[in-house]
Amino acid sequence: MIRNYIKIAWRNIRKQVLYSSVNIIGLFAGILFFFLIGAYVWSEFRVNRELKNAGNQYILTSLWKNPDMGTDLATIGPLAKRLKEDYPRLVRNYYRFDGITAVVAKGDKKLKQDVQLGDSGFLTMYGFKLLGGNAATALEQPFSVVITKKIAFTYFNSTDVIGQTLAIRSFSGDIHDFKITAVLDELPENTVTQLTSASPSQVFVPVANYDYFGRTDLDSWQNIYIASYIELQNGVKAADLKAPIEQLLKQNTTETVQQYLRVAPVPLTKYHLSRNNGLIQRTVYTLSLVGLFILIMAVINFVNVSISNAGTRIREIGVRKVIGGRRRQLVFQFLSESVILVALAVLLALAAYPVTKGVFADVVGKPLPSLFSFPPYFVVFPLLLILVIGVLSGLYPALRLSSINMINAMKGTLKSVGEHVLLRKGLVTFQFAVALLVLVAAFVITRQVMHFFSRSLGYNKEFMVSAQVPRDWSKPGVDKMISIRDQFAALPEVTAVSLSYEIPNGNNGGQAPVYKMGTDTASALPFQVLSSDEKYLNTYGIALKEGRSFEGYRRDSGQVILNETGARVLGYQSVADAVGKKIQIPGDPTLFTVKGVAGDFHFGSMLGKIPPILIFNINFNPTYRFLSFRLKPGNVQASLDALQKKWSSLIPETAFEYRFMDDDLQIMYAKELQLKKAAYVAGILALVIVLLGIFSLVSLSIQKRIKEIGVRKVLGASASSIVRLLAREFVVVLLIAVLVAVPLGYWLMSRWLQNYAYHIKIAPEIFVVAFFCIAFVTFLLIAAQAAKAAFANPVKALRSE
């Protein structure tokens, strides 16, 4: 019997090629998008779950009452170590690292690499796969180094490199050979080797070399910028650490730190989704809902197309009932057709997944797993999808078709089924509303992203290029880099050059509490700290509101520059009042003099408001990382070639690896750009599915009113009047969808925009444009189908029975 159902179902699918194709295409598009979204969501939830003892792994995050006092992804340097030493029954292991960038060389190959300067338990704690070396001893000895497979091929074109050496340059200019003791296989995505959104670390050296890199404060309770991880003993919960953490902070930190800081252990299995104020989690949930709605729209299309096609099978159903066919058999027959169509769509989606996952990976900003990467039990999901969607989407058409009156069907007086017009129109209204919501979201996100790049940032990002330089923070090293800066500035292709520790990409050098001289230290407020030369403001085009910038190359004793917000939060009535005033930092005897006040500028993302900023002279605070170049407008490539040539002669020990300021902004707003792309993909797909739904409803309407159209034609009705007649019923559907989508879209996007301190206002034209986009393509399709019926020979329509 089942074999017979399948045979008849396949025969009817082949007979009705057009409607079967519409069904399959709609389901295929919805299911493929659902698969791609599902793969992305699964990969995001898998981050950190492949680590050894993942359920016991935690990161120590810092929750400051004032977020400007510190960063949440790092904490006090010795805390993790002391938790392990003082509370071994709670903490099994720990790992801390200080992320640095250093020149790593082998022969003539000299490249800047992200280096983790960390504890020796790194390999044993997380169980990363090694291609060579001993995990237990690889990071115990000074001047040893662990590298990834990628680095091994970069420098040696082989992974058989145990015992070989790489030269790593320190910040004082020294170069020392480091012995390779282990090679890591390709690392799965995790927040240990890739704590931030930047590229993952590829080189790992032990803390035994902390002094070599000029670091002295790993175990200082004043150092609040160390990434710290712990592994708990079995059965221990994060809540068990609350009292020990509070006790250690009380014993070793200042009252200010105890008052403003709360250290919270966060499971690594959850941290990836929750970091950056839950940005990734919001993206995952948003795309999951979009994927689900797209799939629901595809299922709705299936129902509508099945009903619209029912009129062609009324006589067949009548004959089968007359010869004894039971309703249950008819239901199974139609359900089998539905399941077969869904199975074809699922198989097509599975076949298309390997081809489309690369394109979709560009949209979401991360590679998607291959089909063979999923666990074996995932094979059940396509089967369940076929069964569930096949039954749910085919059940209503099957029940409606199997319930028709067989006498009317045989006599030919019944021309269509599915008199529940309101249900079908309600489903299409839902489709319209979803499509409008997605388009509105795409337009709002686009405008907000444009706002990021077009809004006055407080500095001029045009023709700005930055490049990291080798670090030698000794006095001769700073002198040499100042001389190199001036030689670059002499190039005719360059307008200005600046040496600084930071560029406006959100990665500042830290925070410091600042208070006015003569006031209580308890009034100190957190300032972002920048370190730059006297050329910085001019190079970036940052306005100087009052006072002067740093003057030339002299070791100004404690002269600083504030931004407008900094002057205001310190209580000065105007920016002019701040110039010449003395300010202090708790614990530092230096009396800092405010030499000038710069205009406010966006150093980081518009997620937060512009904070108070304190700029030190690089000669007072001798740390630097970047040379920033403002190129002259014109032939940019020729200017870059000139910089490359000059760089090779002045800094031959490292390659010229540059980035435009626009590139840094794109990295800063990567998630928003990805969400924008995903919204447009979903919008286009939703529009296609809506059009398929319109196709089905118009087909049903024409099928039911074929004789009416013929009569109207005979009585002299024009083709345009018939088109208007058929389009009129969809006007109401579209207007109802607008009434639902506009307030809901406004509320949803207003909530999304509230995540940004600086955002656009949702303008009415956004909804108008979205409405007209959908209305135009909808009525274009309706007009095409209606015109075909209107221009048909009315005689043929009237004599058809």
C-alpha positions in Angstrom: 0.0 0.0 0.0 2.7 2.4 1.0 4.6 1.6 -2.3 1.4 2.4 -4.2 1.0 5.8 -2.3 4.6 6.7 -3.3 4.1 5.7 -6.9 0.9 7.7 -7.3 2.5 10.7 -5.4 5.5 10.7 -7.7 3.2 10.5 -10.8 1.2 13.5 -9.6 4.3 15.5 -8.8 5.6 14.9 -12.3 2.2 15.7 -13.9 2.0 19.0 -12.1 5.6 20.2 -12.9 4.9 23.9 -12.4 3.2 23.7 -9.0 5.6 21.0 -7.8 8.6 23.2 -8.8 7.1 26.2 -6.9 6.7 24.0 -3.8 10.2 22.6 -4.0 11.9 25.9 -4.7 10.2 27.6 -1.8 10.9 24.8 0.6 14.5 24.4 -0.7 15.2 28.1 -0.1 13.7 28.1 3.3 15.4 24.8 4.4 18.8 25.8 3.0 18.8 29.1 4.8 17.6 27.3 8.0 20.5 24.8 7.6 23.1 27.6 7.1 21.8 29.5 10.1 21.7 26.3 12.1 25.3 25.5 11.2 26.4 29.0 12.3 24.5 28.8 15.6 25.9 25.3 16.3 29.4 26.5 15.6 29.0 29.5 18.0 27.7 27.2 20.8 30.6 24.8 20.2 33.2 27.5 21.0 35.3 26.4 24.0 33.4 23.1 24.3 36.3 21.1 22.8 38.7 22.1 25.5 39.9 19.5 28.0 37.5 19.4 31.0 35.5 22.2 29.4 32.8 22.0 32.1 35.4 23.0 34.8 37.1 25.8 32.8 36.4 29.4 33.8 37.7 32.9 33.0 38.0 35.5 35.7 36.2 38.6 34.5 36.3 42.0 36.2 33.0 43.8 36.8 33.8 47.4 37.7 31.1 49.7 39.0 32.5 52.3 36.6 33.4 50.5 33.3 36.1 53.0 32.6 38.1 51.8 35.5 39.2 48.6 33.8 38.3 46.0 31.2 36.0 43.0 31.9 38.2 40.4 30.1 41.2 40.8 32.4 41.7 40.9 36.1 44.4 41.4 38.8 47.6 39.7 37.9 48.3 37.3 40.8 44.7 36.4 41.6 44.4 33.1 39.6 47.8 31.9 40.9 46.9 32.6 44.5 43.5 30.9 44.2 45.3 27.7 43.1 48.0 28.0 45.8 45.7 29.0 48.7 42.6 27.0 47.8 43.8 23.8 46.1 40.7 21.9 47.1 38.7 24.3 44.9 41.1 25.2 42.1 42.9 22.5 40.2 44.9 24.6 37.7 45.3 28.2 36.4 46.6 30.0 33.3 47.4 33.7 32.9 48.8 35.5 29.9 49.9 38.9 28.8 49.3 39.5 25.1 52.1 41.2 23.2 53.2 41.8 19.6 56.8 41.0 18.8 59.0 40.6 15.7 59.7 36.9 15.2 62.5 36.1 12.8 64.2 33.2 11.1 67.0 34.2 8.7 65.7 36.9 6.4 62.0 36.3 7.3 61.0 38.8 9.9 57.3 39.2 10.8 55.3 40.7 13.6 53.4 38.0 15.5 50.8 38.0 18.3 52.6 36.3 21.3 51.1 35.0 24.5 53.5 35.4 27.4 51.8 32.9 29.8 52.0 30.2 32.5 53.5 26.8 31.9 50.2 25.0 32.4 48.8 26.2 29.1 49.1 22.9 27.2 48.2 20.5 29.9 45.2 22.5 31.1 43.4 22.7 27.8 44.5 19.6 26.0 45.3 21.1 22.7 46.6 18.6 20.2 50.3 18.5 19.6 52.1 17.5 16.4 55.3 17.2 18.3 56.8 17.9 21.8 55.9 17.2 25.4 52.9 19.2 26.7 54.0 18.8 30.4 57.5 20.4 29.9 57.2 22.5 26.7 56.9 25.8 28.5 58.9 25.3 31.7 62.4 26.5 30.5 63.3 30.1 29.7 63.7 30.9 26.0 61.5 28.1 24.9 58.6 28.6 22.5 55.5 26.7 21.4 54.2 27.5 17.9 51.3 26.5 15.8 51.3 24.5 12.6 50.7 27.7 10.7 53.8 29.4 12.1 55.9 26.3 11.5 55.0 26.3 7.8 55.5 30.1 7.6 59.1 29.9 8.9 60.2 26.4 8.1 57.7 25.0 5.6 57.5 21.9 7.8 56.1 20.9 11.2 59.2 18.7 12.0 60.9 21.6 13.8 61.3 20.5 17.4 64.7 21.7 18.6 64.9 24.5 16.0 65.0 28.1 17.0 63.2 31.3 16.3 64.6 34.8 17.2 62.2 37.0 19.1 62.9 40.7 19.6 62.3 42.3 23.0 60.9 45.8 23.6 64.4 47.0 24.5 65.7 46.0 21.1 67.4 42.8 22.2 67.2 39.7 20.0 67.4 36.2 21.5 66.9 32.7 20.1 64.0 30.7 21.5 64.0 26.9 21.2 60.9 25.3 19.7 59.7 22.7 22.2 56.3 21.9 20.8 54.1 22.4 17.7 50.3 22.8 18.0 47.9 21.4 15.5 45.3 23.7 14.0 43.4 25.1 17.0 39.6 25.0 17.2 38.0 28.4 17.9 38.3 29.3 21.6 38.7 32.3 23.9 42.0 31.2 25.3 44.2 31.7 22.3 41.8 34.2 20.8 40.4 36.3 23.7 39.4 39.3 21.6 38.0 39.5 18.1 41.5 40.0 16.7 43.5 37.2 15.1 44.4 34.2 17.4 47.8 34.0 19.0 50.2 31.7 17.2 53.3 31.9 19.4 53.5 31.0 23.1 56.4 31.7 25.4 56.7 31.0 29.2 56.4 33.7 31.9 60.0 32.8 32.7 60.8 35.3 30.0 58.7 38.0 31.5 61.7 40.2 32.3 63.1 39.8 28.8 60.1 41.6 27.4 60.3 44.4 30.0 57.5 43.2 32.1 57.8 43.2 35.9 54.3 43.4 37.2 52.7 40.0 36.5 52.4 39.3 40.2 51.6 42.9 41.2 48.2 43.4 42.8 48.1 46.8 41.0 48.2 45.1 37.6 44.5 44.8 36.5 45.2 43.8 32.9 46.1 40.1 33.0 43.9 37.6 31.3 43.3 34.9 33.9 41.7 31.4 33.7 41.2 28.7 36.3 40.1 25.1 36.2 38.0 24.0 39.2 38.1 20.7 40.9 35.3 18.3 40.1 32.1 19.2 41.9 33.2 22.7 42.7 30.9 25.6 41.6 31.8 29.1 40.7 29.8 30.3 43.7 32.2 28.5 46.0 34.9 31.0 44.9 33.1 34.1 46.0 34.4 34.2 49.6 38.0 33.2 48.6 38.2 35.9 45.9 36.8 38.6 48.3 39.3 37.5 51.0 42.3 37.8 48.6 41.1 41.2 47.4 40.6 42.4 50.9 44.1 41.3 51.9 46.0 42.6 48.9 44.3 45.5 47.2 43.4 49.1 48.0 40.0 50.2 49.4 39.2 51.8 46.0 39.6 48.5 44.2 37.6 46.6 46.9 34.8 49.1 46.6 34.6 49.2 42.8 35.7 45.8 41.6 33.9 42.4 41.7 35.6 39.5 40.1 33.2 37.0 38.6 34.3 33.5 37.3 32.4 32.9 34.0 32.2 29.4 32.5 34.2 29.2 29.2 31.3 27.3 27.7 29.2 30.4 28.1 31.8 33.2 27.9 32.1 33.4 24.1 28.4 34.2 23.7 28.1 36.6 26.6 31.2 38.7 26.1 31.0 42.2 24.5 27.7 42.8 26.4 26.2 39.7 24.8 26.7 41.0 21.2 27.4 37.5 19.8 24.5 36.0 21.8 22.1 38.7 20.5 23.3 38.0 16.9 22.8 34.3 17.4 19.3 34.7 18.7 18.4 37.2 16.1 19.6 35.0 13.2 17.9 32.0 14.8 14.5 33.7 14.8 15.0 35.0 11.3 15.9 31.5 10.1 12.9 30.0 11.8 10.5 32.6 10.3 11.9 32.0 6.9 11.3 28.3 7.3 7.7 29.0 8.5 7.2 31.2 5.5 8.3 28.4 3.2 5.9 26.0 4.9 3.0 28.5 4.5 3.8 28.7 0.8 3.5 24.9 0.6 0.0 25.0 2.1 -1.1 27.8 -0.2 0.3 26.3 -3.3 -1.2 22.9 -2.4 -4.7 24.5 -2.0 -4.4 26.6 -5.1 -3.6 23.4 -7.1 -6.4 21.4 -5.6 -8.9 22.3 -8.3 -7.1 20.2 -10.8 -7.6 17.0 -8.7 -11.3 17.4 -7.7 -12.5 14.8 -10.3 -9.7 12.4 -9.3 -10.8 12.6 -5.6 -14.5 12.2 -6.6 -13.7 9.0 -8.6 -11.6 7.5 -5.9 -14.4 8.1 -3.3 -17.0 6.6 -5.7 -15.0 3.4 -6.1 -14.6 3.0 -2.3 -11.6 5.1 -1.4 -11.7 5.9 2.3 -10.8 9.4 3.6 -7.9 8.0 5.6 -6.4 6.6 2.4 -6.8 9.9 0.7 -5.1 11.7 3.6 -2.2 9.3 3.5 -2.0 9.8 -0.2 -1.7 13.6 0.0 0.6 13.4 3.0 2.9 11.0 1.1 3.1 13.6 -1.7 3.9 16.3 0.8 6.7 14.2 2.4 8.2 13.4 -1.0 8.2 17.1 -1.9 9.8 18.0 1.4 12.4 15.2 1.0 13.4 16.5 -2.4 13.7 20.0 -1.0 15.8 18.7 2.0 18.1 16.6 -0.3 18.6 19.6 -2.6 19.4 21.8 0.4 22.0 19.2 1.7 23.5 19.1 -1.8 23.7 22.9 -2.0 25.1 23.4 1.6 28.7 22.7 0.7 28.5 25.1 -2.2 26.7 27.9 -0.4 28.4 27.7 3.1 31.5 29.6 1.8 29.3 32.5 0.6 27.3 32.5 3.9 30.5 32.3 5.9 31.4 35.7 4.4 28.1 37.0 5.6 28.4 35.9 9.2 32.2 36.5 9.4 33.3 33.0 10.3 33.8 29.6 8.5 30.9 27.2 8.7 31.5 23.5 9.5 31.3 20.9 6.7 28.6 18.3 6.8 31.1 15.7 7.9 32.0 17.9 10.9 28.7 17.4 12.6 28.3 14.4 15.1 26.8 11.2 13.5 23.5 11.7 15.4 22.9 14.8 13.4 21.8 12.6 10.5 18.5 12.3 12.4 17.7 16.0 12.0 17.1 16.0 8.3 14.9 12.9 8.6 12.9 14.6 11.4 12.7 17.7 9.3 11.3 15.8 6.4 8.8 14.0 8.6 7.7 17.0 10.7 7.5 19.6 7.9 6.0 17.1 5.5 3.2 16.2 7.9 2.6 19.7 9.2 2.6 21.4 5.9 0.6 18.7 4.1 -1.9 18.0 6.8 -4.3 20.9 6.2 -4.4 20.4 2.4 -4.8 16.7 2.9 -7.8 17.1 5.3 -9.4 19.8 3.0 -9.0 17.8 -0.2 -10.2 14.5 1.4 -13.4 16.1 2.8 -14.9 17.4 -0.5 -18.4 16.2 -1.6 -17.9 13.4 -4.1 -21.3 14.0 -5.9 -20.5 17.7 -6.5 -17.0 16.7 -7.6 -18.3 14.1 -10.1 -21.0 16.5 -11.4 -18.4 19.2 -12.0 -20.3 21.8 -9.9 -17.3 22.0 -7.5 -14.5 23.9 -9.1 -12.2 24.6 -6.1 -11.7 23.7 -2.5 -10.4 25.6 0.5 -13.2 28.0 1.2 -11.3 29.2 4.3 -10.0 32.2 2.4 -9.3 34.1 5.6 -6.9 31.4 6.8 -4.9 31.6 3.6 -4.9 35.3 3.5 -3.9 35.4 7.1 -0.9 33.2 6.3 0.1 35.5 3.4 -0.4 38.5 5.8 2.1 36.8 8.1 4.5 36.5 5.2 4.1 40.1 4.3 4.7 41.2 7.9 7.8 39.1 8.3 9.2 40.4 4.9 8.5 44.0 6.0 10.2 43.4 9.4 13.3 42.0 7.8 13.6 44.8 5.2 13.0 47.5 7.9 15.7 45.8 10.0 18.1 45.7 7.1 17.5 49.4 6.3 17.9 50.5 10.0 21.1 48.5 10.4 22.5 49.9 7.2 21.8 53.5 8.3 23.4 52.8 11.7 26.5 51.3 10.1 26.7 54.3 7.7 26.4 56.5 10.8 29.5 54.8 12.2 31.5 55.6 9.2 30.1 59.0 8.2 29.4 60.6 11.5 32.0 63.1 12.6 34.4 61.0 14.6 36.3 64.0 16.0 39.2 63.1 13.8 39.9 62.8 10.1 40.1 59.2 9.0 40.7 59.9 5.3 44.1 58.8 3.9 45.1 57.6 7.3 47.5 54.6 7.3 49.0 52.9 10.4 51.7 50.3 10.8 53.1 48.6 13.9 56.8 49.2 14.5 59.4 47.1 16.4 59.4 48.1 20.1 62.5 49.3 21.8 61.3 51.4 24.8 64.7 52.2 26.0 65.8 55.9 25.7 68.0 55.1 22.6 65.1 53.1 21.1 62.7 56.1 21.5 65.3 58.5 20.1 65.8 56.2 17.1 62.0 55.9 16.4 61.6 59.7 16.7 64.3 60.1 14.1 62.7 57.5 11.8 59.3 59.3 12.2 60.9 62.6 11.0 62.5 60.9 8.0 59.1 59.5 7.0 57.6 63.0 7.4 60.1 64.3 4.9 58.6 62.2 2.1 56.7 64.3 -0.5 53.9 61.7 -0.5 53.3 62.2 3.3 51.5 65.1 5.0 52.1 64.1 8.6 53.5 61.3 10.7 53.0 60.5 14.4 54.4 57.9 16.8 52.0 56.6 19.5 51.1 53.7 21.6 47.4 53.8 20.4 45.5 54.5 17.3 41.7 55.1 17.3 40.7 51.4 17.1 39.4 50.9 20.6 42.5 49.2 22.0 43.8 51.8 24.4 46.7 51.4 26.8 44.6 51.3 29.9 42.9 53.5 32.5 44.1 55.7 35.3 42.2 57.5 38.1 42.7 61.3 38.0 41.8 64.0 40.4 42.4 67.7 40.7 45.3 68.8 42.9 44.0 69.9 46.3 41.0 67.5 46.3 40.6 64.2 48.0 42.0 61.1 46.2 38.5 59.5 46.7 37.3 61.9 44.1 39.5 60.4 41.5 37.7 59.5 38.3 38.8 56.9 35.7 40.4 58.3 32.4 41.4 56.4 29.3 45.2 56.8 29.0 46.8 57.4 25.6 50.5 57.9 24.9 51.6 59.9 21.9 54.1 62.4 20.5 53.5 66.1 19.7 52.4 65.3 16.1 49.4 63.1 17.1 46.7 65.7 17.2 47.7 67.3 13.9 48.2 64.0 12.1 44.7 62.8 13.0 43.1 66.2 12.6 41.9 66.3 16.2 40.9 69.9 17.1 42.8 71.6 19.9 40.2 73.6 21.8 42.4 75.4 24.2 46.1 75.6 25.1 48.9 74.0 23.2 50.1 70.5 22.2 53.3 69.0 23.3 56.3 71.0 22.1 59.0 69.2 20.2 61.2 66.4 21.5 61.8 67.3 25.1 61.1 65.4 28.2 58.2 67.5 29.5 57.8 66.7 33.1 54.2 65.7 33.5 52.6 67.8 30.8 49.3 66.2 29.6 46.4 66.9 27.3 42.8 66.2 28.2 39.8 65.9 26.0 36.7 68.1 26.5 34.9 65.3 28.4 37.9 65.0 30.7 38.0 68.7 31.5 34.2 68.6 32.1 34.2 65.6 34.5 37.0 67.1 36.6 34.7 70.0 37.2 36.1 72.9 35.2 33.5 75.4 34.0 35.1 75.7 30.6 37.9 74.0 28.7 39.9 77.2 29.0 39.8 76.9 32.8 41.5 73.5 32.7 44.6 74.8 30.9 47.5 75.2 33.3 45.8 73.4 36.1 47.5 70.6 38.1 46.0 67.1 38.3 47.3 64.0 40.0 47.0 60.2 39.9 46.8 58.3 43.2 50.1 56.8 44.2 52.1 58.9 41.7 54.0 61.9 43.2 54.0 63.7 39.8 52.1 66.9 39.5 50.7 66.8 36.0 50.0 70.1 34.2 47.2 70.4 31.7 48.9 71.8 28.7 45.9 71.7 26.4 42.4 70.5 25.9 41.5 68.6 22.7 38.1 68.2 21.2 36.2 65.0 21.9 36.9 62.2 19.5 35.7 58.6 19.2 38.6 56.4 20.2 36.4 53.3 20.4 33.1 51.9 19.3 29.9 54.0 19.5 28.5 51.4 21.8 29.7 53.6 24.6 29.9 57.3 25.2 33.2 59.2 24.6 35.1 58.7 27.9 37.4 61.2 29.6 40.9 60.9 28.0 44.3 61.7 29.3 47.1 62.0 26.8 50.7 61.6 28.0 53.8 62.7 26.0 55.5 59.7 24.6 58.8 61.1 26.0 57.4 61.1 29.5 55.7 57.6 29.1 58.1 55.9 26.6 55.9 53.3 25.1 54.9 53.1 21.5 53.5 50.6 18.9 52.3 52.5 15.8 53.5 55.0 13.2 50.5 56.8 11.7 50.8 58.3 8.3 48.5 60.9 6.7 49.0 60.5 2.9 48.6 63.3 0.5 45.4 62.9 -1.7 46.1 61.5 -5.1 47.8 58.3 -6.1 47.5 56.3 -2.9 49.3 53.3 -4.3 52.3 55.4 -5.3 52.4 56.8 -1.8 52.2 53.3 -0.3 55.1 52.2 -2.6 57.2 55.1 -1.4 56.4 54.2 2.2 57.3 50.6 1.6 60.7 51.6 0.0 61.5 54.0 2.9 60.4 51.4 5.5 62.8 48.8 4.0 65.7 51.1 4.5 64.8 52.5 7.9 63.2 49.5 9.6 64.6 46.4 7.7 64.1 44.1 10.7 60.3 43.9 10.1 57.9 44.0 7.2 55.7 47.0 6.3 52.3 45.7 7.3 49.8 48.6 7.1 46.1 49.2 7.6 43.9 52.1 6.6 41.8 53.6 9.3 38.6 52.5 7.5 39.9 48.9 7.9 40.2 49.4 11.6 36.7 50.7 11.8 35.4 47.7 9.9 37.1 45.4 12.4 35.6 47.4 15.3 32.1 47.1 13.8 32.5 43.6 12.3 29.4 42.2 14.0 27.2 45.0 12.8 28.5 44.7 9.2 27.9 40.9 9.4 24.4 41.5 10.7 23.7 44.0 7.9 24.7 41.4 5.3 22.7 38.7 6.9 19.6 41.0 7.1 19.8 41.7 3.4 20.2 38.0 2.5 17.2 37.2 4.7 15.2 40.1 3.2 15.8 39.0 -0.3 14.9 35.4 0.6 11.7 36.5 2.4 10.7 38.6 -0.6 11.2 35.6 -2.9 9.1 33.4 -0.6 6.4 36.0 -0.4 6.2 36.2 -4.2 5.8 32.4 -4.4 3.0 32.8 -1.9 1.4 35.5 -4.0 1.8 33.3 -7.1 -0.2 30.6 -5.3 -3.0 32.9 -4.2 -3.4 34.6 -7.5 -3.5 31.1 -9.2 -6.3 30.1 -6.8 -8.2 33.3 -7.4 -7.9 33.0 -11.2 -8.9 29.3 -11.1 -12.0 30.0 -9.1 -13.1 33.1 -11.2 -12.2 31.9 -14.7 -15.8 32.0 -15.9 -16.4 35.3 -14.1 -13.4 36.7 -16.0 -14.8 35.3 -19.3 -18.2 36.9 -18.7 -16.6 40.3 -17.8 -14.6 40.1 -21.0 -17.7 39.4 -23.1 -19.5 42.3 -21.5 -16.7 44.6 -22.5 -14.4 44.8 -19.4 -10.9 45.9 -20.2 -7.8 44.0 -19.3 -6.7 46.7 -16.9 -10.0 46.5 -15.0 -9.6 42.7 -14.6 -6.0 43.2 -13.3 -7.3 45.7 -10.7 -10.1 43.3 -9.8 -7.6 40.5 -9.0 -5.1 42.8 -7.3 -7.7 44.6 -5.1 -7.9 41.7 -2.6 -4.2 41.9 -1.9 -4.3 45.5 -1.0 -6.1 44.8 2.2 -3.7 41.9 3.0 -0.7 44.2 2.5 -2.2 47.0 4.5 -2.9 44.7 7.5 0.7 43.5 7.3 1.8 47.1 7.4 -0.3 47.8 10.5 1.3 44.8 12.2 4.9 45.2 11.0 5.4 49.0 11.5 4.8 49.3 15.3 6.6 45.9 15.9 9.5 46.9 13.7 9.8 50.3 15.3 9.9 48.7 18.8 12.4 46.0 17.9 14.8 48.3 16.1 14.5 50.9 18.8 15.6 48.3 21.3 18.5 47.3 19.1 19.6 50.9 18.7 19.6 51.4 22.5 22.8 49.3 22.6 24.6 52.3 21.1 25.3 55.5 22.9 25.3 57.3 19.5 22.7 56.1 17.0 20.3 57.3 14.3 16.7 58.1 14.7 14.3 55.7 13.0 12.8 57.8 10.2 9.4 57.2 8.7 10.8 56.9 5.2 12.5 53.6 6.2 9.0 52.0 6.5 7.8 53.8 3.4 10.7 52.5 1.3 10.3 48.9 2.7 6.5 49.0 2.0 7.0 50.2 -1.6 9.7 47.7 -2.3 7.4 44.8 -1.4 4.3 46.4 -2.9 6.0 47.1 -6.2 7.3 43.5 -6.8 4.1 42.0 -5.4 1.7 43.9 -7.8 4.1 43.4 -10.6 3.8 39.7 -10.2 0.0 40.0 -9.7 -0.3 42.1 -12.9 1.7 39.5 -14.9 -0.5 36.6 -13.9 -3.8 38.6 -14.1 -2.9 40.0 -17.5 -2.4 36.4 -18.8 -6.0 35.6 -17.7 -7.4 38.9 -18.9 -6.0 38.5 -22.4 -7.1 34.8 -22.7 -10.0 33.9 -25.1 -13.2 34.4 -23.1 -15.0 31.8 -25.3 -12.7 29.1 -24.2 -13.3 30.0 -20.5 -17.1 30.1 -20.9 -17.4 26.7 -22.6 -15.1 24.9 -20.2 -16.7 22.5 -17.9 
